[in-house]
């Protein structure tokens, strides 16, 4: 059972998250040969102040 966690900034609509989850789920079904009912997508929304990354 793949559990896919997606971390992102807040502000996306439910529709955007649903569409993204469907695309990610379909990739898991195709690549991992998972059953659709077994794929779980979890969204974690974190404020920009909680992220750090370096820039080139």
C-alpha distance matrix in Angstrom:
0.0 3.8 6.4 9.6 12.8 16.1 19.4 22.5 25.9 26.5 28.2 25.9 26.1 23.5 24.1 23.5 20.2 19.1 20.2 18.6 15.2 15.7 16.7 13.9 11.4 13.6 13.6 9.9 10.4 13.6 13.1 9.7 10.3 7.0 8.1 9.5 8.8 5.1 6.0 7.7 10.8 13.1 16.7 19.0 22.6 25.0 28.8 30.3 32.3 29.2 28.5 30.4 30.5 33.4 35.2 36.9
3.8 0.0 3.8 6.1 9.6 12.7 16.1 19.1 22.7 23.6 25.4 23.1 23.7 21.4 22.0 20.9 17.7 17.0 17.9 15.8 12.6 13.6 14.2 10.9 9.1 11.7 11.2 7.6 9.4 12.2 11.3 8.5 10.2 7.5 9.4 10.0 10.2 6.8 5.3 6.3 8.4 10.8 14.1 16.3 19.8 22.1 25.8 27.1 29.2 26.1 25.2 27.0 26.9 29.7 31.5 33.2
6.4 3.8 0.0 3.8 6.5 9.9 13.0 16.2 19.6 20.3 22.4 20.4 21.2 19.0 20.1 19.0 15.5 15.4 16.8 14.5 11.4 13.3 14.2 10.9 9.7 13.1 12.7 9.7 12.0 14.9 14.1 11.8 13.7 10.9 12.2 11.8 11.5 8.4 6.2 4.7 5.9 7.3 10.7 12.7 16.4 18.7 22.4 24.0 25.9 22.9 22.3 24.4 24.7 27.8 29.7 31.7
9.6 6.1 3.8 0.0 3.8 6.5 10.0 13.0 16.6 17.6 19.6 17.6 18.8 17.1 18.0 16.4 13.0 13.5 14.5 11.7 9.1 11.6 11.9 8.4 8.5 11.9 11.1 9.0 12.0 14.4 13.5 12.1 14.5 12.2 13.9 12.9 13.4 11.0 7.7 6.1 4.8 6.1 8.5 10.6 14.0 16.2 19.8 21.0 23.3 20.5 19.5 21.5 21.6 24.7 26.3 28.4
12.8 9.6 6.5 3.8 0.0 3.8 6.6 9.9 13.4 14.5 16.9 15.5 17.1 15.9 17.5 15.6 12.2 13.6 15.0 12.0 10.1 13.4 13.7 10.4 11.4 14.9 14.0 12.5 15.6 17.9 16.9 15.8 18.3 16.0 17.5 16.2 16.4 14.2 11.0 8.4 5.9 4.7 5.9 7.1 10.5 12.5 16.2 17.5 19.6 16.8 16.0 18.3 18.8 22.1 24.0 26.4
16.1 12.7 9.9 6.5 3.8 0.0 3.8 6.5 10.1 11.6 13.8 12.4 14.5 14.0 15.4 13.0 9.9 12.2 13.2 9.9 9.2 12.8 12.6 9.9 11.9 15.1 14.2 13.7 16.9 18.7 17.9 17.5 20.1 18.2 19.6 17.9 18.5 16.8 13.3 10.8 7.4 6.1 4.9 6.0 8.3 10.4 13.7 14.7 17.3 14.9 13.8 16.3 16.6 19.9 21.4 23.9
19.4 16.1 13.0 10.0 6.6 3.8 0.0 3.8 7.2 9.3 12.2 11.8 14.6 14.8 16.7 14.1 11.5 14.5 15.6 12.4 12.3 16.0 15.8 13.4 15.7 18.7 17.7 17.4 20.7 22.3 21.3 21.1 23.8 21.9 23.4 21.6 22.0 20.3 16.9 14.2 10.8 8.5 6.0 4.7 5.8 7.0 10.2 11.1 13.5 11.1 10.2 12.9 13.8 17.3 19.0 21.9
22.5 19.1 16.2 13.0 9.9 6.5 3.8 0.0 3.8 6.4 9.0 9.0 12.3 13.4 15.2 12.3 10.5 14.1 14.9 12.0 12.9 16.5 16.2 14.5 17.2 19.9 19.1 19.4 22.6 24.0 23.3 23.5 26.1 24.4 25.6 23.5 24.1 22.9 19.3 16.7 13.0 10.9 7.5 6.4 5.1 6.1 8.2 8.7 11.9 10.6 9.5 12.5 13.3 16.7 17.8 20.8
25.9 22.7 19.6 16.6 13.4 10.1 7.2 3.8 0.0 3.8 6.6 8.0 11.6 13.5 15.6 12.9 11.8 15.6 16.6 14.2 15.5 19.0 18.9 17.7 20.3 23.0 22.5 23.0 26.0 27.4 26.9 27.2 29.7 27.9 28.9 26.5 27.1 26.1 22.6 19.7 16.0 13.7 10.0 8.3 5.3 5.2 5.7 6.2 9.7 9.5 9.1 12.3 13.7 16.9 17.8 21.1
26.5 23.6 20.3 17.6 14.5 11.6 9.3 6.4 3.8 0.0 3.8 6.1 9.0 11.1 13.6 11.8 10.8 14.4 15.9 14.4 15.5 18.8 19.4 18.6 20.8 23.5 23.6 24.1 26.8 28.5 28.4 28.6 30.7 28.6 29.1 26.4 26.6 26.0 22.7 19.7 16.1 13.6 9.8 8.5 5.0 6.2 6.5 8.5 11.5 11.6 12.2 15.7 17.3 20.6 21.4 24.7
28.2 25.4 22.4 19.6 16.9 13.8 12.2 9.0 6.6 3.8 0.0 3.8 6.4 9.4 11.5 9.9 10.1 13.5 14.8 14.0 15.6 18.5 19.1 19.1 21.3 23.7 24.1 25.0 27.4 29.0 29.3 29.8 31.7 29.6 29.9 26.9 27.3 27.2 23.9 21.0 17.5 15.5 11.8 11.6 8.4 10.0 9.7 11.1 14.3 15.0 15.4 18.6 19.9 22.8 23.1 26.3
25.9 23.1 20.4 17.6 15.5 12.4 11.8 9.0 8.0 6.1 3.8 0.0 3.8 6.7 8.1 6.1 6.7 10.0 11.0 10.4 12.3 14.9 15.6 16.0 18.1 20.2 20.9 22.0 24.2 25.7 26.3 27.0 28.6 26.7 26.8 23.7 24.4 24.5 21.1 18.6 15.1 13.9 10.5 11.4 9.3 11.8 12.4 13.7 17.1 17.3 17.1 20.2 21.0 23.9 24.0 26.9
26.1 23.7 21.2 18.8 17.1 14.5 14.6 12.3 11.6 9.0 6.4 3.8 0.0 3.8 5.3 5.2 6.3 8.6 10.0 10.7 12.3 14.3 15.7 16.6 18.1 20.1 21.4 22.6 24.2 25.9 27.1 27.7 28.8 26.7 26.3 22.9 23.4 24.1 21.0 18.6 15.5 14.6 11.8 13.4 11.7 14.7 15.5 17.1 20.4 20.5 20.7 23.8 24.7 27.6 27.8 30.5
23.5 21.4 19.0 17.1 15.9 14.0 14.8 13.4 13.5 11.1 9.4 6.7 3.8 0.0 3.8 5.5 5.2 6.0 8.6 9.9 10.3 12.1 14.3 15.2 15.9 18.1 19.9 20.7 22.0 24.1 25.5 25.8 26.6 24.2 23.4 20.0 20.1 21.0 18.2 15.9 13.2 12.7 10.7 13.0 12.3 15.8 17.3 19.4 22.5 22.0 22.3 25.6 26.5 29.7 30.1 32.8
24.1 22.0 20.1 18.0 17.5 15.4 16.7 15.2 15.6 13.6 11.5 8.1 5.3 3.8 0.0 3.8 5.5 5.0 6.2 8.6 9.8 10.5 12.5 14.2 15.1 16.5 18.6 19.9 20.9 22.6 24.3 25.1 25.7 23.6 22.8 19.2 19.9 21.2 18.4 16.7 14.2 14.6 13.0 15.7 15.2 18.6 20.0 21.6 24.9 24.6 24.4 27.4 27.9 30.7 30.7 33.1
23.5 20.9 19.0 16.4 15.6 13.0 14.1 12.3 12.9 11.8 9.9 6.1 5.2 5.5 3.8 0.0 3.8 5.5 5.2 6.2 8.5 9.9 10.8 12.3 14.0 15.5 16.9 18.5 20.0 21.3 22.6 23.6 24.7 23.0 22.8 19.4 20.6 21.3 18.1 16.4 13.3 13.7 11.6 14.1 13.4 16.5 17.9 19.0 22.5 22.2 21.6 24.3 24.5 27.2 27.1 29.4
20.2 17.7 15.5 13.0 12.2 9.9 11.5 10.5 11.8 10.8 10.1 6.7 6.3 5.2 5.5 3.8 0.0 3.8 5.5 5.1 5.9 8.5 9.9 10.4 11.8 14.1 15.3 16.2 18.0 19.8 20.8 21.3 22.5 20.5 20.3 17.1 17.9 18.3 15.0 12.9 9.7 9.9 8.0 11.0 11.1 14.5 16.6 18.1 21.4 20.5 20.0 22.9 23.3 26.4 26.8 29.2
19.1 17.0 15.4 13.5 13.6 12.2 14.5 14.1 15.6 14.4 13.5 10.0 8.6 6.0 5.0 5.5 3.8 0.0 3.8 5.5 5.1 6.1 8.7 9.9 10.2 12.2 14.3 15.2 16.2 18.2 19.9 20.3 20.9 18.7 18.0 14.5 15.3 16.3 13.4 11.9 9.6 10.8 10.2 13.7 14.3 17.9 20.2 21.8 25.1 24.0 23.6 26.5 26.8 29.7 30.1 32.4
20.2 17.9 16.8 14.5 15.0 13.2 15.6 14.9 16.6 15.9 14.8 11.0 10.0 8.6 6.2 5.2 5.5 3.8 0.0 3.8 5.5 5.1 6.4 8.7 9.8 10.7 12.6 14.4 15.3 16.7 18.5 19.6 20.2 18.6 18.3 14.9 16.5 17.6 14.5 13.8 11.4 13.2 12.5 15.8 16.3 19.6 21.7 22.7 26.2 25.3 24.4 26.9 26.7 29.3 29.3 31.2
18.6 15.8 14.5 11.7 12.0 9.9 12.4 12.0 14.2 14.4 14.0 10.4 10.7 9.9 8.6 6.2 5.1 5.5 3.8 0.0 3.8 5.4 5.2 6.2 8.4 9.9 10.8 12.5 14.2 15.5 16.5 17.6 18.9 17.4 17.8 14.9 16.6 16.9 13.3 12.4 9.5 11.2 10.3 13.4 14.2 17.3 19.5 20.3 23.7 22.6 21.3 23.6 23.3 25.9 26.0 28.0
15.2 12.6 11.4 9.1 10.1 9.2 12.3 12.9 15.5 15.5 15.6 12.3 12.3 10.3 9.8 8.5 5.9 5.1 5.5 3.8 0.0 3.8 5.5 5.1 5.8 8.4 9.8 10.4 12.0 14.1 15.2 15.5 16.6 14.6 14.7 11.7 13.1 13.2 9.7 8.7 6.2 8.5 8.9 12.5 14.2 17.5 20.3 21.5 24.7 23.0 22.1 24.6 24.5 27.4 28.0 30.0
15.7 13.6 13.3 11.6 13.4 12.8 16.0 16.5 19.0 18.8 18.5 14.9 14.3 12.1 10.5 9.9 8.5 6.1 5.1 5.4 3.8 0.0 3.8 5.5 5.0 6.1 8.6 9.8 10.4 12.2 14.1 14.9 15.2 13.5 13.2 9.9 12.0 13.0 9.9 10.2 8.9 11.9 12.6 16.3 17.9 21.2 23.9 25.0 28.3 26.8 25.7 28.0 27.7 30.4 30.7 32.5
16.7 14.2 14.2 11.9 13.7 12.6 15.8 16.2 18.9 19.4 19.1 15.6 15.7 14.3 12.5 10.8 9.9 8.7 6.4 5.2 5.5 3.8 0.0 3.8 5.4 5.2 6.4 8.8 9.9 10.6 12.2 13.8 14.6 13.8 14.3 11.7 14.5 14.8 11.6 12.2 10.6 13.5 13.9 17.2 18.6 21.6 24.1 24.7 28.0 26.6 25.0 26.9 26.1 28.4 28.5 29.9
13.9 10.9 10.9 8.4 10.4 9.9 13.4 14.5 17.7 18.6 19.1 16.0 16.6 15.2 14.2 12.3 10.4 9.9 8.7 6.2 5.1 5.5 3.8 0.0 3.8 5.5 5.1 6.4 8.7 9.9 10.5 11.4 13.0 11.9 13.1 11.1 13.5 12.9 9.3 9.8 8.0 11.0 11.9 15.0 17.0 19.7 22.6 23.2 26.3 24.4 22.8 24.7 23.9 26.4 26.9 28.4
11.4 9.1 9.7 8.5 11.4 11.9 15.7 17.2 20.3 20.8 21.3 18.1 18.1 15.9 15.1 14.0 11.8 10.2 9.8 8.4 5.8 5.0 5.4 3.8 0.0 3.8 5.4 5.1 6.2 8.6 10.0 10.1 10.8 9.0 9.5 7.3 9.8 9.5 6.2 7.7 7.4 11.1 12.9 16.4 18.8 21.8 24.9 25.9 28.9 26.8 25.5 27.6 27.1 29.7 30.4 32.0
13.6 11.7 13.1 11.9 14.9 15.1 18.7 19.9 23.0 23.5 23.7 20.2 20.1 18.1 16.5 15.5 14.1 12.2 10.7 9.9 8.4 6.1 5.2 5.5 3.8 0.0 3.8 5.4 5.0 6.1 8.5 9.7 9.7 9.2 9.7 7.8 11.2 11.5 9.0 11.2 11.2 14.8 16.4 19.8 22.0 24.9 27.9 28.6 31.7 29.8 28.2 30.0 29.2 31.5 31.9 33.1
13.6 11.2 12.7 11.1 14.0 14.2 17.7 19.1 22.5 23.6 24.1 20.9 21.4 19.9 18.6 16.9 15.3 14.3 12.6 10.8 9.8 8.6 6.4 5.1 5.4 3.8 0.0 3.8 5.4 5.1 5.9 7.8 9.1 9.4 11.2 10.4 13.7 13.0 10.2 12.3 11.9 15.2 16.6 19.6 21.8 24.4 27.3 27.6 30.7 28.6 26.7 28.1 26.9 29.0 29.4 30.3
9.9 7.6 9.7 9.0 12.5 13.7 17.4 19.4 23.0 24.1 25.0 22.0 22.6 20.7 19.9 18.5 16.2 15.2 14.4 12.5 10.4 9.8 8.8 6.4 5.1 5.4 3.8 0.0 3.8 5.4 5.3 5.2 6.9 6.3 8.7 8.6 11.4 9.9 7.4 9.9 10.3 13.7 15.9 18.8 21.5 24.1 27.3 28.0 30.7 28.3 26.6 28.1 27.2 29.5 30.4 31.5
10.4 9.4 12.0 12.0 15.6 16.9 20.7 22.6 26.0 26.8 27.4 24.2 24.2 22.0 20.9 20.0 18.0 16.2 15.3 14.2 12.0 10.4 9.9 8.7 6.2 5.0 5.4 3.8 0.0 3.8 5.9 5.7 4.9 4.5 6.1 6.3 9.7 9.1 7.8 11.1 12.4 16.1 18.5 21.7 24.4 27.2 30.4 31.3 34.1 31.7 30.2 31.8 30.9 33.3 34.0 35.1
13.6 12.2 14.9 14.4 17.9 18.7 22.3 24.0 27.4 28.5 29.0 25.7 25.9 24.1 22.6 21.3 19.8 18.2 16.7 15.5 14.1 12.2 10.6 9.9 8.6 6.1 5.1 5.4 3.8 0.0 3.8 5.9 5.4 7.3 9.3 9.8 13.4 12.9 11.4 14.6 15.3 18.9 20.9 24.0 26.5 29.1 32.1 32.5 35.5 33.2 31.3 32.6 31.3 33.2 33.7 34.4
13.1 11.3 14.1 13.5 16.9 17.9 21.3 23.3 26.9 28.4 29.3 26.3 27.1 25.5 24.3 22.6 20.8 19.9 18.5 16.5 15.2 14.1 12.2 10.5 10.0 8.5 5.9 5.3 5.9 3.8 0.0 3.8 5.6 7.9 11.0 12.1 15.3 13.8 12.2 15.0 15.5 18.8 20.8 23.4 26.0 28.2 31.3 31.5 34.2 31.8 29.7 30.6 29.2 31.0 31.6 32.1
9.7 8.5 11.8 12.1 15.8 17.5 21.1 23.5 27.2 28.6 29.8 27.0 27.7 25.8 25.1 23.6 21.3 20.3 19.6 17.6 15.5 14.9 13.8 11.4 10.1 9.7 7.8 5.2 5.7 5.9 3.8 0.0 3.8 5.3 9.0 10.8 13.3 11.2 10.2 13.1 14.4 17.6 20.1 22.7 25.7 27.9 31.2 31.7 34.2 31.5 29.7 30.8 29.7 31.8 32.8 33.6
10.3 10.2 13.7 14.5 18.3 20.1 23.8 26.1 29.7 30.7 31.7 28.6 28.8 26.6 25.7 24.7 22.5 20.9 20.2 18.9 16.6 15.2 14.6 13.0 10.8 9.7 9.1 6.9 4.9 5.4 5.6 3.8 0.0 3.8 6.6 9.2 11.8 10.5 10.4 14.0 15.9 19.3 22.1 24.9 28.0 30.5 33.9 34.6 37.2 34.5 32.9 34.2 33.2 35.3 36.3 37.1
7.0 7.5 10.9 12.2 16.0 18.2 21.9 24.4 27.9 28.6 29.6 26.7 26.7 24.2 23.6 23.0 20.5 18.7 18.6 17.4 14.6 13.5 13.8 11.9 9.0 9.2 9.4 6.3 4.5 7.3 7.9 5.3 3.8 0.0 3.8 6.3 8.4 6.7 7.0 10.6 13.0 16.5 19.5 22.4 25.6 28.3 31.8 32.9 35.4 32.7 31.4 33.0 32.4 34.9 36.1 37.3
8.1 9.4 12.2 13.9 17.5 19.6 23.4 25.6 28.9 29.1 29.9 26.8 26.3 23.4 22.8 22.8 20.3 18.0 18.3 17.8 14.7 13.2 14.3 13.1 9.5 9.7 11.2 8.7 6.1 9.3 11.0 9.0 6.6 3.8 0.0 3.8 5.5 5.3 6.8 10.6 13.4 16.9 20.0 23.2 26.3 29.3 32.8 34.2 36.8 34.2 33.2 35.2 34.8 37.5 38.6 40.0
9.5 10.0 11.8 12.9 16.2 17.9 21.6 23.5 26.5 26.4 26.9 23.7 22.9 20.0 19.2 19.4 17.1 14.5 14.9 14.9 11.7 9.9 11.7 11.1 7.3 7.8 10.4 8.6 6.3 9.8 12.1 10.8 9.2 6.3 3.8 0.0 3.8 5.4 5.6 8.9 11.3 14.9 17.7 21.2 24.0 27.3 30.6 32.1 34.9 32.5 31.7 33.9 33.7 36.4 37.4 39.0
8.8 10.2 11.5 13.4 16.4 18.5 22.0 24.1 27.1 26.6 27.3 24.4 23.4 20.1 19.9 20.6 17.9 15.3 16.5 16.6 13.1 12.0 14.5 13.5 9.8 11.2 13.7 11.4 9.7 13.4 15.3 13.3 11.8 8.4 5.5 3.8 0.0 3.8 5.8 8.1 11.3 14.4 17.6 20.9 23.9 27.2 30.6 32.5 35.0 32.6 32.1 34.6 34.7 37.8 39.0 40.9
5.1 6.8 8.4 11.0 14.2 16.8 20.3 22.9 26.1 26.0 27.2 24.5 24.1 21.0 21.2 21.3 18.3 16.3 17.6 16.9 13.2 13.0 14.8 12.9 9.5 11.5 13.0 9.9 9.1 12.9 13.8 11.2 10.5 6.7 5.3 5.4 3.8 0.0 3.8 6.5 10.0 13.0 16.5 19.5 22.8 25.8 29.4 31.2 33.4 30.7 30.2 32.5 32.6 35.6 37.1 38.9
6.0 5.3 6.2 7.7 11.0 13.3 16.9 19.3 22.6 22.7 23.9 21.1 21.0 18.2 18.4 18.1 15.0 13.4 14.5 13.3 9.7 9.9 11.6 9.3 6.2 9.0 10.2 7.4 7.8 11.4 12.2 10.2 10.4 7.0 6.8 5.6 5.8 3.8 0.0 3.8 6.7 10.1 13.4 16.5 19.6 22.6 26.2 27.8 30.2 27.6 26.9 29.1 29.2 32.2 33.5 35.4
7.7 6.3 4.7 6.1 8.4 10.8 14.2 16.7 19.7 19.7 21.0 18.6 18.6 15.9 16.7 16.4 12.9 11.9 13.8 12.4 8.7 10.2 12.2 9.8 7.7 11.2 12.3 9.9 11.1 14.6 15.0 13.1 14.0 10.6 10.6 8.9 8.1 6.5 3.8 0.0 3.8 6.5 10.1 13.1 16.3 19.3 22.9 24.8 27.1 24.5 24.1 26.7 27.1 30.3 31.9 34.0
10.8 8.4 5.9 4.8 5.9 7.4 10.8 13.0 16.0 16.1 17.5 15.1 15.5 13.2 14.2 13.3 9.7 9.6 11.4 9.5 6.2 8.9 10.6 8.0 7.4 11.2 11.9 10.3 12.4 15.3 15.5 14.4 15.9 13.0 13.4 11.3 11.3 10.0 6.7 3.8 0.0 3.8 6.7 10.0 13.0 16.1 19.5 21.3 23.8 21.4 20.9 23.5 24.0 27.2 28.6 30.9
13.1 10.8 7.3 6.1 4.7 6.1 8.5 10.9 13.7 13.6 15.5 13.9 14.6 12.7 14.6 13.7 9.9 10.8 13.2 11.2 8.5 11.9 13.5 11.0 11.1 14.8 15.2 13.7 16.1 18.9 18.8 17.6 19.3 16.5 16.9 14.9 14.4 13.0 10.1 6.5 3.8 0.0 3.8 6.5 9.8 12.9 16.4 18.5 20.8 18.3 18.3 21.2 22.1 25.6 27.3 29.9
16.7 14.1 10.7 8.5 5.9 4.9 6.0 7.5 10.0 9.8 11.8 10.5 11.8 10.7 13.0 11.6 8.0 10.2 12.5 10.3 8.9 12.6 13.9 11.9 12.9 16.4 16.6 15.9 18.5 20.9 20.8 20.1 22.1 19.5 20.0 17.7 17.6 16.5 13.4 10.1 6.7 3.8 0.0 3.8 6.3 9.6 13.0 15.1 17.6 15.5 15.5 18.7 19.8 23.3 24.8 27.6
19.0 16.3 12.7 10.6 7.1 6.0 4.7 6.4 8.3 8.5 11.6 11.4 13.4 13.0 15.7 14.1 11.0 13.7 15.8 13.4 12.5 16.3 17.2 15.0 16.4 19.8 19.6 18.8 21.7 24.0 23.4 22.7 24.9 22.4 23.2 21.2 20.9 19.5 16.5 13.1 10.0 6.5 3.8 0.0 3.8 6.3 10.0 12.4 14.3 12.0 12.5 15.8 17.5 21.2 23.0 26.1
22.6 19.8 16.4 14.0 10.5 8.3 5.8 5.1 5.3 5.0 8.4 9.3 11.7 12.3 15.2 13.4 11.1 14.3 16.3 14.2 14.2 17.9 18.6 17.0 18.8 22.0 21.8 21.5 24.4 26.5 26.0 25.7 28.0 25.6 26.3 24.0 23.9 22.8 19.6 16.3 13.0 9.8 6.3 3.8 0.0 3.8 6.8 9.4 11.7 10.2 11.0 14.6 16.5 20.1 21.7 25.0
25.0 22.1 18.7 16.2 12.5 10.4 7.0 6.1 5.2 6.2 10.0 11.8 14.7 15.8 18.6 16.5 14.5 17.9 19.6 17.3 17.5 21.2 21.6 19.7 21.8 24.9 24.4 24.1 27.2 29.1 28.2 27.9 30.5 28.3 29.3 27.3 27.2 25.8 22.6 19.3 16.1 12.9 9.6 6.3 3.8 0.0 3.8 6.4 8.1 6.4 7.8 11.5 14.0 17.6 19.5 23.0
28.8 25.8 22.4 19.8 16.2 13.7 10.2 8.2 5.7 6.5 9.7 12.4 15.5 17.3 20.0 17.9 16.6 20.2 21.7 19.5 20.3 23.9 24.1 22.6 24.9 27.9 27.3 27.3 30.4 32.1 31.3 31.2 33.9 31.8 32.8 30.6 30.6 29.4 26.2 22.9 19.5 16.4 13.0 10.0 6.8 3.8 0.0 3.8 5.3 5.6 7.4 11.0 13.7 17.1 18.6 22.3
30.3 27.1 24.0 21.0 17.5 14.7 11.1 8.7 6.2 8.5 11.1 13.7 17.1 19.4 21.6 19.0 18.1 21.8 22.7 20.3 21.5 25.0 24.7 23.2 25.9 28.6 27.6 28.0 31.3 32.5 31.5 31.7 34.6 32.9 34.2 32.1 32.5 31.2 27.8 24.8 21.3 18.5 15.1 12.4 9.4 6.4 3.8 0.0 3.8 5.3 5.5 8.4 10.8 13.8 15.1 18.8
32.3 29.2 25.9 23.3 19.6 17.3 13.5 11.9 9.7 11.5 14.3 17.1 20.4 22.5 24.9 22.5 21.4 25.1 26.2 23.7 24.7 28.3 28.0 26.3 28.9 31.7 30.7 30.7 34.1 35.5 34.2 34.2 37.2 35.4 36.8 34.9 35.0 33.4 30.2 27.1 23.8 20.8 17.6 14.3 11.7 8.1 5.3 3.8 0.0 3.8 5.6 8.0 11.2 14.0 15.8 19.6
29.2 26.1 22.9 20.5 16.8 14.9 11.1 10.6 9.5 11.6 15.0 17.3 20.5 22.0 24.6 22.2 20.5 24.0 25.3 22.6 23.0 26.8 26.6 24.4 26.8 29.8 28.6 28.3 31.7 33.2 31.8 31.5 34.5 32.7 34.2 32.5 32.6 30.7 27.6 24.5 21.4 18.3 15.5 12.0 10.2 6.4 5.6 5.3 3.8 0.0 3.8 6.9 10.4 13.8 16.2 19.9
28.5 25.2 22.3 19.5 16.0 13.8 10.2 9.5 9.1 12.2 15.4 17.1 20.7 22.3 24.4 21.6 20.0 23.6 24.4 21.3 22.1 25.7 25.0 22.8 25.5 28.2 26.7 26.6 30.2 31.3 29.7 29.7 32.9 31.4 33.2 31.7 32.1 30.2 26.9 24.1 20.9 18.3 15.5 12.5 11.0 7.8 7.4 5.5 5.6 3.8 0.0 3.8 6.8 10.3 12.7 16.4
30.4 27.0 24.4 21.5 18.3 16.3 12.9 12.5 12.3 15.7 18.6 20.2 23.8 25.6 27.4 24.3 22.9 26.5 26.9 23.6 24.6 28.0 26.9 24.7 27.6 30.0 28.1 28.1 31.8 32.6 30.6 30.8 34.2 33.0 35.2 33.9 34.6 32.5 29.1 26.7 23.5 21.2 18.7 15.8 14.6 11.5 11.0 8.4 8.0 6.9 3.8 0.0 3.8 7.0 9.9 13.4
30.5 26.9 24.7 21.6 18.8 16.6 13.8 13.3 13.7 17.3 19.9 21.0 24.7 26.5 27.9 24.5 23.3 26.8 26.7 23.3 24.5 27.7 26.1 23.9 27.1 29.2 26.9 27.2 30.9 31.3 29.2 29.7 33.2 32.4 34.8 33.7 34.7 32.6 29.2 27.1 24.0 22.1 19.8 17.5 16.5 14.0 13.7 10.8 11.2 10.4 6.8 3.8 0.0 3.8 6.7 10.0
33.4 29.7 27.8 24.7 22.1 19.9 17.3 16.7 16.9 20.6 22.8 23.9 27.6 29.7 30.7 27.2 26.4 29.7 29.3 25.9 27.4 30.4 28.4 26.4 29.7 31.5 29.0 29.5 33.3 33.2 31.0 31.8 35.3 34.9 37.5 36.4 37.8 35.6 32.2 30.3 27.2 25.6 23.3 21.2 20.1 17.6 17.1 13.8 14.0 13.8 10.3 7.0 3.8 0.0 3.8 6.7
35.2 31.5 29.7 26.3 24.0 21.4 19.0 17.8 17.8 21.4 23.1 24.0 27.8 30.1 30.7 27.1 26.8 30.1 29.3 26.0 28.0 30.7 28.5 26.9 30.4 31.9 29.4 30.4 34.0 33.7 31.6 32.8 36.3 36.1 38.6 37.4 39.0 37.1 33.5 31.9 28.6 27.3 24.8 23.0 21.7 19.5 18.6 15.1 15.8 16.2 12.7 9.9 6.7 3.8 0.0 3.8
36.9 33.2 31.7 28.4 26.4 23.9 21.9 20.8 21.1 24.7 26.3 26.9 30.5 32.8 33.1 29.4 29.2 32.4 31.2 28.0 30.0 32.5 29.9 28.4 32.0 33.1 30.3 31.5 35.1 34.4 32.1 33.6 37.1 37.3 40.0 39.0 40.9 38.9 35.4 34.0 30.9 29.9 27.6 26.1 25.0 23.0 22.3 18.8 19.6 19.9 16.4 13.4 10.0 6.7 3.8 0.0
